[in-house]
Amino acid sequence: MKQYNIVAPICSVREVEPVLKAGAGEVYFGIMPENWIKKYGNADFISRRQNEKAHLSTYNDLSEIVRIASDYGCESTLALNARYSENQMPYIYEILNEWEARGGHSVIAADMELLLWLDGKGSRLRRQLSVMTGIFNKHSVGFFKQFDISRVVLPREMAMEEIREFMKYTNREVDYEIIVMFQKCEFIDSFCRFYHSVAEEHGCQMTFLCGNMKMNHLNNNDLLTPFCAACKLHALRETGITNFKIAGRAYPAELIIKSIGFIKQTLDNYFPSYVDIQNNYKSIFGRSCRIKNCYYR
């Protein structure tokens, strides 16, 4: 069976080495340059994460991440996974040019214009289709294959049987990735236009009116009891998926490192029982897992 790859988020250069030492084979991150903030503020328009805490800030940081990841024989991936206006695109092109010039490996994208631009300039950057693209069937993969995509991040709303069916008939020239830790939402990512905060509530978590009734739809704060797919990891590997992503950019680095260890331990144990996995979850995170926090039920 092909080796697995754990993909983990970082928000600063100092987090790269600890995350790779913990067992990640790839880091991903966003960048929010000063000129972007001056024009558009620090909302979530650049990579679906809000404020400077969730992003790098300088192009020199990009060079350092490439250097450290390459020293470990690992990949580094820039997230530019929002959809952009015509006026925003020059800022995005500048970032991509800097990323490629500094040796960056790949980019997570959802915007068609961005993919067309990369294709038109003959960029060497590998292109990963973001979960924000909404790839639910083989026909979607076939369409995007013309843009030289190397990986597809599958929607986290899919059930296990849907994933099995998808992987049975889809294009195996492309790698596939699935989110296995943190921040499972009841809404479909690719259709979501809510504001995403780090320090405050997401838009989808705020109280709103439905007729005369006050509603609070959800609360996906999972810092204490993380959402996870540990019990499904071996079933997912059997379908042919080899890339396992930990979500949670701007989550505490210590928590991300714990999560890498947890996922790695589960993947390395080829025949773990659910009880063993759940006991391990409790020993690492300090609380019992909950069925409602389970991915891909």
MARKE-41753 format. One record per residue (C-alpha): residue in one letter; x, y, z. Coordinates in pm, 1 decimal, padded with zeros to 6 digits, always signed. Example, Ala and Ser with C-alpha at 12.3 -4.5 7.8 and 13.67 -1.06 7.14 Angstrom:
2
a,+01230.0,-00450.0,+00780.0
s,+01367.0,-00106.0,+00714.0
END
This chain:
297
m,+00000.0,+00000.0,+00000.0
k,+00126.7,+00347.8,-00088.1
q,+00272.2,+00544.9,+00200.8
y,+00046.8,+00803.6,+00359.5
n,+00108.9,+01177.8,+00385.3
i,-00006.4,+01390.0,+00680.8
v,-00073.1,+01750.3,+00577.0
a,-00060.9,+02000.2,+00864.7
p,-00122.4,+02376.0,+00901.5
i,+00133.4,+02631.4,+01017.1
c,+00099.5,+03004.2,+01081.5
s,+00461.1,+03104.4,+01134.9
v,+00811.3,+02995.8,+01036.0
r,+00888.6,+02879.3,+01391.5
e,+00609.2,+02618.3,+01369.0
v,+00746.7,+02442.2,+01060.0
e,+01020.4,+02231.2,+01217.9
p,+00816.1,+02106.8,+01519.9
v,+00528.6,+02009.7,+01290.5
l,+00755.6,+01815.9,+01053.8
k,+00937.3,+01649.4,+01343.6
a,+00598.5,+01535.3,+01476.6
g,+00536.5,+01339.1,+01156.6
a,+00378.2,+01570.4,+00899.0
g,+00505.6,+01526.4,+00545.1
e,+00365.5,+01854.4,+00417.6
v,+00282.4,+02195.6,+00563.0
y,+00025.6,+02438.8,+00428.7
f,-00035.4,+02802.6,+00517.4
g,-00172.5,+03136.5,+00403.6
i,-00004.2,+03472.1,+00363.1
m,-00155.6,+03816.8,+00421.4
p,+00089.8,+04083.8,+00299.5
e,+00076.1,+04439.8,+00428.8
n,-00034.6,+04582.9,+00093.2
w,-00335.3,+04346.8,+00094.7
i,-00432.9,+04452.3,+00448.0
k,-00410.1,+04821.8,+00355.5
k,-00647.4,+04767.5,+00064.2
y,-00886.4,+04496.7,+00189.1
g,-00834.9,+04472.2,+00564.1
n,-00766.8,+04149.4,+00752.0
a,-01095.2,+03968.4,+00683.5
d,-01108.0,+03618.1,+00535.8
f,-01112.8,+03717.7,+00169.3
i,-00760.2,+03595.7,+00087.8
s,-00766.2,+03235.2,+00213.2
r,-01089.8,+03176.0,+00405.3
r,-00917.2,+03249.7,+00735.8
q,-00938.6,+03582.0,+00913.5
n,-00671.5,+03817.6,+01051.5
e,-00294.0,+03815.3,+01065.0
k,-00280.9,+03542.0,+01330.9
a,-00375.3,+03280.0,+01069.3
h,-00122.1,+03395.3,+00809.0
l,+00240.2,+03464.8,+00731.9
s,+00311.5,+03830.9,+00666.6
t,+00629.0,+03863.8,+00456.1
y,+00770.5,+03708.0,+00141.8
n,+01092.6,+03629.1,+00328.0
d,+00883.3,+03389.7,+00539.2
l,+00806.2,+03197.6,+00220.5
s,+01175.5,+03143.0,+00151.3
e,+01234.2,+03014.1,+00504.9
i,+00944.8,+02769.1,+00486.8
v,+01070.6,+02626.0,+00158.4
r,+01422.1,+02592.8,+00301.6
i,+01313.5,+02413.4,+00620.0
a,+01062.6,+02185.0,+00446.7
s,+01314.9,+02093.7,+00178.6
d,+01576.7,+02011.5,+00446.0
y,+01328.1,+01755.8,+00580.9
g,+01245.6,+01625.5,+00233.3
c,+00890.3,+01756.1,+00277.6
e,+00646.5,+01964.3,+00075.9
s,+00518.3,+02318.0,+00138.0
t,+00185.8,+02442.1,+00003.6
l,+00040.6,+02793.1,-00013.0
a,-00335.3,+02830.0,+00040.9
l,-00502.3,+03080.5,-00192.3
n,-00835.7,+02905.5,-00181.2
a,-01087.5,+03190.5,-00191.6
r,-01255.7,+03336.7,-00499.7
y,-01129.9,+03678.9,-00596.9
s,-01261.1,+03991.5,-00762.9
e,-01097.3,+04135.6,-01074.1
n,-00933.4,+04408.8,-00862.7
q,-00793.7,+04155.1,-00615.6
m,-00628.9,+03933.7,-00876.5
p,-00310.1,+04146.4,-00925.0
y,-00233.0,+04101.7,-00552.5
i,-00283.6,+03725.3,-00587.7
y,-00060.8,+03709.8,-00897.4
e,+00212.6,+03895.9,-00709.3
i,+00195.5,+03645.3,-00423.5
l,+00207.5,+03350.4,-00663.4
n,+00505.2,+03495.3,-00850.6
e,+00690.6,+03540.5,-00520.8
w,+00599.3,+03189.4,-00407.2
e,+00722.7,+03030.1,-00728.2
a,+01040.2,+03242.6,-00739.4
r,+01127.6,+03134.6,-00383.9
g,+01098.5,+02764.8,-00465.7
g,+00744.9,+02695.2,-00343.4
h,+00611.0,+02349.9,-00417.3
s,+00235.2,+02382.1,-00466.2
v,-00073.0,+02597.7,-00425.1
i,-00424.4,+02519.8,-00299.8
a,-00674.7,+02693.2,-00528.7
a,-01047.8,+02721.7,-00586.7
d,-01073.0,+03017.6,-00825.4
m,-01098.0,+02929.5,-01196.3
e,-00920.6,+03251.6,-01296.7
l,-00624.2,+03159.0,-01079.7
l,-00601.5,+02813.1,-01238.3
l,-00623.3,+02961.4,-01588.5
w,-00347.3,+03210.0,-01507.0
l,-00114.8,+02940.1,-01371.6
d,-00182.2,+02727.6,-01677.5
g,-00128.9,+03018.5,-01916.4
k,+00207.3,+03116.8,-01772.2
g,+00331.8,+02758.4,-01764.0
s,+00382.8,+02769.2,-01388.0
r,+00573.1,+02477.2,-01235.6
l,+00366.5,+02505.6,-00913.2
r,+00161.0,+02194.1,-00848.5
r,-00208.2,+02273.6,-00822.0
q,-00428.3,+02127.3,-00551.6
l,-00803.7,+02177.8,-00579.8
s,-00931.0,+02316.3,-00250.8
v,-01218.8,+02164.9,-00055.5
m,-01382.7,+02497.7,-00145.9
t,-01409.4,+02377.9,-00508.3
g,-01669.7,+02114.5,-00423.8
i,-01556.3,+01803.6,-00615.4
f,-01832.5,+01548.6,-00560.7
n,-01799.1,+01326.5,-00870.6
k,-01561.0,+01194.5,-01137.1
h,-01694.1,+01436.7,-01398.7
s,-01574.8,+01732.7,-01192.9
v,-01229.5,+01575.9,-01167.9
g,-01228.0,+01521.8,-01543.1
f,-01315.0,+01886.3,-01606.2
f,-01042.8,+02025.6,-01380.8
k,-00780.2,+01780.8,-01510.2
q,-00733.2,+02013.5,-01810.1
f,-00575.1,+02266.0,-01570.0
d,-00299.9,+02021.5,-01476.4
i,-00420.0,+01962.9,-01121.5
s,-00213.8,+01723.7,-00911.4
r,-00445.1,+01670.2,-00613.4
v,-00810.1,+01703.7,-00516.9
v,-00925.2,+01772.1,-00160.0
l,-01255.0,+01589.0,-00118.6
p,-01556.8,+01749.1,+00051.5
r,-01590.3,+01671.9,+00420.4
e,-01965.5,+01630.1,+00380.1
m,-01930.3,+01296.5,+00201.1
a,-02030.1,+00973.7,+00372.6
m,-01800.3,+00671.3,+00371.8
e,-02001.7,+00488.5,+00105.3
e,-01996.9,+00797.0,-00118.1
i,-01619.0,+00818.5,-00083.9
r,-01580.2,+00450.1,-00174.2
e,-01800.8,+00493.8,-00480.1
f,-01618.6,+00812.4,-00583.4
m,-01274.3,+00653.1,-00556.6
k,-01386.7,+00341.4,-00745.0
y,-01463.7,+00531.1,-01063.9
t,-01249.7,+00842.6,-01052.4
n,-00928.1,+00941.4,-01231.2
r,-00628.9,+00783.1,-01053.4
e,-00379.7,+01007.7,-01234.8
v,-00465.8,+01260.7,-00963.7
d,-00388.8,+01226.6,-00591.2
y,-00666.7,+01265.7,-00337.6
e,-00671.9,+01423.3,+00005.2
i,-00927.3,+01419.9,+00282.2
i,-00966.4,+01627.1,+00597.6
v,-00940.3,+01413.9,+00912.4
m,-00907.7,+01656.2,+01207.1
f,-01084.0,+01970.2,+01333.0
q,-01360.7,+02204.3,+01222.0
k,-01622.3,+01986.9,+01061.5
c,-01909.5,+02214.6,+00965.8
e,-02273.2,+02128.6,+00898.2
f,-02262.2,+02346.1,+00587.7
i,-02098.8,+02253.9,+00255.5
d,-01764.5,+02434.8,+00230.0
s,-01784.9,+02509.0,-00140.8
f,-02122.7,+02683.3,-00101.4
c,-02029.0,+02875.1,+00211.5
r,-02004.1,+03254.3,+00197.9
f,-02002.1,+03316.4,+00573.1
y,-01734.0,+03531.1,+00732.1
h,-01469.3,+03315.6,+00903.9
s,-01309.4,+03458.4,+01213.1
v,-01032.4,+03336.7,+01441.2
a,-01076.2,+03556.5,+01746.9
e,-01455.2,+03590.5,+01716.5
e,-01745.8,+03372.4,+01611.5
h,-01781.9,+03258.7,+01251.3
g,-02082.6,+03410.8,+01076.4
c,-02256.0,+03072.6,+01079.0
q,-02227.8,+03055.7,+01459.7
m,-02399.0,+03385.4,+01529.9
t,-02756.1,+03407.3,+01655.7
f,-03003.0,+03501.5,+01381.7
l,-03376.7,+03538.8,+01335.1
c,-03589.6,+03282.9,+01154.0
g,-03936.3,+03438.1,+01147.8
n,-03983.2,+03546.3,+01508.3
m,-03759.3,+03275.5,+01647.3
k,-03397.4,+03326.7,+01751.4
m,-03170.2,+03057.7,+01614.9
n,-02814.8,+02956.7,+01692.2
h,-02742.8,+02697.2,+01430.0
l,-02413.0,+02550.3,+01538.2
n,-02096.9,+02583.6,+01734.6
n,-01800.1,+02404.6,+01587.3
n,-01542.6,+02517.6,+01842.9
d,-01355.8,+02190.1,+01885.0
l,-01044.5,+02294.5,+02073.1
l,-01136.3,+02067.9,+02364.9
t,-01303.2,+01779.0,+02182.0
p,-01165.1,+01776.4,+01825.9
f,-01363.9,+01657.8,+01528.1
c,-01175.7,+01366.1,+01375.6
a,-01186.1,+01071.7,+01135.5
a,-00943.7,+00841.8,+01319.2
c,-01184.4,+00547.5,+01320.8
k,-01218.1,+00576.3,+00941.2
l,-00850.1,+00620.1,+00848.8
h,-00780.5,+00261.8,+00741.6
a,-01105.7,+00239.7,+00546.9
l,-01008.9,+00563.3,+00371.7
r,-00663.0,+00426.9,+00287.9
e,-00822.6,+00117.0,+00138.7
t,-01008.2,+00337.5,-00112.1
g,-00674.7,+00474.0,-00240.2
i,-00660.1,+00802.3,-00048.8
t,-00309.5,+00870.2,+00082.9
n,-00317.2,+01238.0,+00190.5
f,-00472.4,+01318.3,+00528.7
k,-00519.7,+01683.8,+00618.3
i,-00540.5,+01839.9,+00962.9
a,-00750.4,+02155.6,+00948.2
g,-00731.8,+02443.0,+01196.7
r,-00500.4,+02718.6,+01075.8
a,-00440.7,+02947.7,+01376.1
y,-00516.8,+02668.5,+01622.0
p,-00248.1,+02638.6,+01895.1
a,+00065.8,+02476.3,+01754.7
e,+00078.7,+02232.7,+02049.9
l,-00268.6,+02105.3,+01958.7
i,-00174.4,+02059.2,+01593.7
i,+00136.7,+01863.5,+01699.9
k,-00072.7,+01640.5,+01928.7
s,-00311.1,+01578.0,+01638.9
i,-00029.8,+01479.6,+01403.3
g,+00089.6,+01225.2,+01658.7
f,-00261.4,+01090.2,+01705.7
i,-00324.6,+01047.1,+01332.5
k,+00021.1,+00897.4,+01277.4
q,-00022.1,+00644.5,+01558.8
t,-00355.8,+00537.0,+01416.5
l,-00221.9,+00501.7,+01061.1
d,+00085.0,+00309.9,+01176.7
n,-00129.5,+00057.4,+01364.6
y,-00280.8,-00146.6,+01080.7
f,-00549.6,-00322.1,+01285.1
p,-00655.7,-00086.5,+01567.5
s,-00989.9,-00144.1,+01734.5
y,-01233.2,+00141.1,+01779.1
v,-01184.5,+00106.7,+02155.0
d,-00806.9,+00145.4,+02119.8
i,-00848.7,+00454.3,+01901.6
q,-01100.6,+00609.7,+02139.2
n,-00878.3,+00538.8,+02441.2
n,-00584.6,+00695.1,+02259.1
y,-00797.4,+00998.7,+02174.3
k,-00883.9,+01044.0,+02540.6
s,-00523.9,+01003.2,+02656.9
i,-00400.5,+01264.3,+02407.5
f,-00680.1,+01523.1,+02421.6
g,-00801.7,+01467.5,+02777.7
r,-01166.1,+01404.5,+02689.4
s,-01369.0,+01122.3,+02538.9
c,-01459.8,+01157.5,+02172.5
r,-01821.6,+01221.7,+02080.4
i,-02019.8,+01065.2,+01797.3
k,-02135.1,+01407.0,+01674.0
n,-01769.0,+01503.9,+01629.3
c,-01701.3,+01210.5,+01396.6
y,-01620.0,+01267.9,+01029.5
y,-01761.9,+01057.3,+00744.2
r,-02026.5,+00872.8,+00940.7
END
